[in-house]
Amino acid sequence: MAPVFYLLFLSKLVNLSQPGTIDENTINKGAKLSIYQIHENLTLALNSAQAIGCNIVNIGPEDLHAGKPHLVLGLLWQIIRVSQSVSLSVSQLAINARRIFSIVCKTGRCDG
């Protein structure tokens, strides 16, 4: 999967768990992003996940960019765990995550 998909999905999921964590105006957008802009976006997502209480150890933007599944899934699990602790039920998060996933894929951004 593409790093743009990870950024959008992680950013939306972080904002679902604690609204207003990531200001969407700070995300670099566009059809052609440089590697530096992509890494800046991924760093923003990681820093925001850390700000809501996720344990980010040895996970960097290059890992998300490379699509290392064990790190991406571990980060997603932590965001879900944090969401539960702020009284957002798992079923609500799953429904919202499915809705975000379908929206991201409908815009054609889930395949890169």
MODELLER restraints for C-alpha pairs under 7 A, 6 or more apart:
rsr = mdl.restraints
at = mdl.atoms
rsr.add(forms.Gaussian(group=physical.xy_distance, feature=features.Distance(at['CA:1:A'], at['CA:67:A']), mean=6.72, stdev=0.5))
rsr.add(forms.Gaussian(group=physical.xy_distance, feature=features.Distance(at['CA:1:A'], at['CA:110:A']), mean=6.95, stdev=0.5))
rsr.add(forms.Gaussian(group=physical.xy_distance, feature=features.Distance(at['CA:1:A'], at['CA:111:A']), mean=6.20, stdev=0.5))
rsr.add(forms.Gaussian(group=physical.xy_distance, feature=features.Distance(at['CA:1:A'], at['CA:112:A']), mean=6.94, stdev=0.5))
rsr.add(forms.Gaussian(group=physical.xy_distance, feature=features.Distance(at['CA:2:A'], at['CA:110:A']), mean=6.73, stdev=0.5))
rsr.add(forms.Gaussian(group=physical.xy_distance, feature=features.Distance(at['CA:2:A'], at['CA:111:A']), mean=6.10, stdev=0.5))
rsr.add(forms.Gaussian(group=physical.xy_distance, feature=features.Distance(at['CA:2:A'], at['CA:112:A']), mean=4.69, stdev=0.5))
rsr.add(forms.Gaussian(group=physical.xy_distance, feature=features.Distance(at['CA:3:A'], at['CA:64:A']), mean=6.62, stdev=0.5))
rsr.add(forms.Gaussian(group=physical.xy_distance, feature=features.Distance(at['CA:3:A'], at['CA:65:A']), mean=5.02, stdev=0.5))
rsr.add(forms.Gaussian(group=physical.xy_distance, feature=features.Distance(at['CA:4:A'], at['CA:109:A']), mean=7.00, stdev=0.5))
rsr.add(forms.Gaussian(group=physical.xy_distance, feature=features.Distance(at['CA:4:A'], at['CA:112:A']), mean=6.53, stdev=0.5))
rsr.add(forms.Gaussian(group=physical.xy_distance, feature=features.Distance(at['CA:5:A'], at['CA:109:A']), mean=6.15, stdev=0.5))
rsr.add(forms.Gaussian(group=physical.xy_distance, feature=features.Distance(at['CA:5:A'], at['CA:110:A']), mean=5.01, stdev=0.5))
rsr.add(forms.Gaussian(group=physical.xy_distance, feature=features.Distance(at['CA:5:A'], at['CA:112:A']), mean=6.99, stdev=0.5))
rsr.add(forms.Gaussian(group=physical.xy_distance, feature=features.Distance(at['CA:7:A'], at['CA:41:A']), mean=6.78, stdev=0.5))
rsr.add(forms.Gaussian(group=physical.xy_distance, feature=features.Distance(at['CA:7:A'], at['CA:42:A']), mean=5.90, stdev=0.5))
rsr.add(forms.Gaussian(group=physical.xy_distance, feature=features.Distance(at['CA:7:A'], at['CA:45:A']), mean=6.49, stdev=0.5))
rsr.add(forms.Gaussian(group=physical.xy_distance, feature=features.Distance(at['CA:9:A'], at['CA:101:A']), mean=6.92, stdev=0.5))
rsr.add(forms.Gaussian(group=physical.xy_distance, feature=features.Distance(at['CA:10:A'], at['CA:45:A']), mean=6.51, stdev=0.5))
rsr.add(forms.Gaussian(group=physical.xy_distance, feature=features.Distance(at['CA:11:A'], at['CA:22:A']), mean=6.77, stdev=0.5))
rsr.add(forms.Gaussian(group=physical.xy_distance, feature=features.Distance(at['CA:11:A'], at['CA:45:A']), mean=5.73, stdev=0.5))
rsr.add(forms.Gaussian(group=physical.xy_distance, feature=features.Distance(at['CA:13:A'], at['CA:97:A']), mean=6.85, stdev=0.5))
rsr.add(forms.Gaussian(group=physical.xy_distance, feature=features.Distance(at['CA:14:A'], at['CA:21:A']), mean=6.99, stdev=0.5))
rsr.add(forms.Gaussian(group=physical.xy_distance, feature=features.Distance(at['CA:14:A'], at['CA:49:A']), mean=6.28, stdev=0.5))
rsr.add(forms.Gaussian(group=physical.xy_distance, feature=features.Distance(at['CA:14:A'], at['CA:79:A']), mean=6.57, stdev=0.5))
rsr.add(forms.Gaussian(group=physical.xy_distance, feature=features.Distance(at['CA:15:A'], at['CA:21:A']), mean=5.62, stdev=0.5))
rsr.add(forms.Gaussian(group=physical.xy_distance, feature=features.Distance(at['CA:15:A'], at['CA:22:A']), mean=6.40, stdev=0.5))
rsr.add(forms.Gaussian(group=physical.xy_distance, feature=features.Distance(at['CA:17:A'], at['CA:83:A']), mean=4.59, stdev=0.5))
rsr.add(forms.Gaussian(group=physical.xy_distance, feature=features.Distance(at['CA:21:A'], at['CA:48:A']), mean=6.38, stdev=0.5))
rsr.add(forms.Gaussian(group=physical.xy_distance, feature=features.Distance(at['CA:22:A'], at['CA:48:A']), mean=6.58, stdev=0.5))
rsr.add(forms.Gaussian(group=physical.xy_distance, feature=features.Distance(at['CA:27:A'], at['CA:41:A']), mean=5.88, stdev=0.5))
rsr.add(forms.Gaussian(group=physical.xy_distance, feature=features.Distance(at['CA:28:A'], at['CA:37:A']), mean=6.31, stdev=0.5))
rsr.add(forms.Gaussian(group=physical.xy_distance, feature=features.Distance(at['CA:28:A'], at['CA:41:A']), mean=6.46, stdev=0.5))
rsr.add(forms.Gaussian(group=physical.xy_distance, feature=features.Distance(at['CA:39:A'], at['CA:61:A']), mean=5.54, stdev=0.5))
rsr.add(forms.Gaussian(group=physical.xy_distance, feature=features.Distance(at['CA:42:A'], at['CA:61:A']), mean=5.16, stdev=0.5))
rsr.add(forms.Gaussian(group=physical.xy_distance, feature=features.Distance(at['CA:43:A'], at['CA:61:A']), mean=5.56, stdev=0.5))
rsr.add(forms.Gaussian(group=physical.xy_distance, feature=features.Distance(at['CA:49:A'], at['CA:79:A']), mean=6.95, stdev=0.5))
rsr.add(forms.Gaussian(group=physical.xy_distance, feature=features.Distance(at['CA:50:A'], at['CA:56:A']), mean=6.11, stdev=0.5))
rsr.add(forms.Gaussian(group=physical.xy_distance, feature=features.Distance(at['CA:53:A'], at['CA:82:A']), mean=6.60, stdev=0.5))
rsr.add(forms.Gaussian(group=physical.xy_distance, feature=features.Distance(at['CA:54:A'], at['CA:78:A']), mean=5.63, stdev=0.5))
rsr.add(forms.Gaussian(group=physical.xy_distance, feature=features.Distance(at['CA:54:A'], at['CA:79:A']), mean=6.45, stdev=0.5))
rsr.add(forms.Gaussian(group=physical.xy_distance, feature=features.Distance(at['CA:59:A'], at['CA:71:A']), mean=6.88, stdev=0.5))
rsr.add(forms.Gaussian(group=physical.xy_distance, feature=features.Distance(at['CA:64:A'], at['CA:72:A']), mean=6.45, stdev=0.5))
rsr.add(forms.Gaussian(group=physical.xy_distance, feature=features.Distance(at['CA:84:A'], at['CA:90:A']), mean=6.62, stdev=0.5))
rsr.add(forms.Gaussian(group=physical.xy_distance, feature=features.Distance(at['CA:104:A'], at['CA:110:A']), mean=6.13, stdev=0.5))
